[in-house]
Amino acid sequence: MSDAETTSFLIADDHPMFREALHWVVHEVASSSGVIEVPDLGQAMEAATERDDIEMIFLDLNMPGMDGLSGLIALRNAVPATPIVVVSASEEPETVREAMVCGASGYIPKSLNKSQMVEAVRKVMAGEVFLPALVDGVTSTDNQLEDGISKLTKQQRVVLQMLVSGQSNKQIAYELGTVESTVKAHVSAILRKLNVYSRTQAVIKASKILAVLGKMPKR
């Protein structure tokens, strides 16, 4: 990658020590990338929307301005093509499930060590979805479904998330600033990669992955 093509990682967390820890994780994964650190949602939104070099966003669920998962949804809508990895002290399966429903590309509990976080970031950078060990025990079918979604491009995953939320092609095109024919092309690619024949089947198949998280008993 040339100097003109360098990318940046955005770390949005109000705890300086954890921002520093993530900084070292980024350095381990992509040493030539820059790091932007912000302590609240407002500055995260500003940085994410004003820069076009951000490769990934780390988002703390409990920093100022988040208002629960509303901040994640707002940031996801503002930069739909940028992977957002939630970082949180919460390890509740329900919280993980809700974060994934709201468009997160991964969920990193703050209890993970550095090597585990590095592995998580590399997985998301490869276009896959990272879920913490607390959702271990899924069936082989569930793993196959996750593998299918991991084959989607970033934009296709965004479209799929919008399909799961019930949006029409016209609504998706409007939200993404594109035309319906482009959305239809994405939907066709999604159906092919998930090995289904209708958007309804695609939604059911994608929703099952999210439902896997719900199999864990609530505490």
C-alpha positions, 0 to 999 in steps of 0.5 A: 500500500502506498503512502497515498493509500494509507488507512486509519482506524477510529477508536471511540471510547471514553477510557484512555487506557482502553483506547491505548490498548486498542491502539496497540491492537491496531499496530499489531494488525496494520502497523502502517495505519493511522489511529484516530481516538475520540471519547464520545459519539459526537466526535466519532460521528464527525470523524467518521463522516468527514474522513474517507480513509477509515478502515474500521471503527471501534465503538464503546457502547457506554461512552457519552452520547451513545444512549444505548444502541441508538448511537450504534444505529446512528453511526451505522446509518451515517457510514453504512460501508465501514465495519463497526466493531463494538467493544464493551464490558458487557458479555450478556448474550442479549447485548451481543445479539442486539448489537449484531442486529443493529449492524455491528460487524463484530463484538469484542468484550473488553475482557479479551486479551491482546492476542484474542483482540488481534484475532478478532480484528483480523477476522473482521478485516477479512470480511467475516463476522466476529462473535465472542466465545460466549456464543460457542456451541452453535451447530454445524448448520449455524456455522455454515450460515455464518460462513455464507454471510462471511463471503459477502462484500461489505456493501452486500452485508449492509444491504442484507442487514437492511433486508433483515430490518424489513426495508424495500429495495427503494428504501435501501437505494435511498439510504445508500444514495444509489439506484434500485438496479444497483440494490437488485444486483446486490440482492441477487449476489446475496441470494447466490452466496447464501444459496437461497432463491428469494429475499425472504429465504435470505432474511430467514437464513441471516436472521437464524445467525442472530437467533443463535445468540438468543439460544444462550439463557439470559442471566 
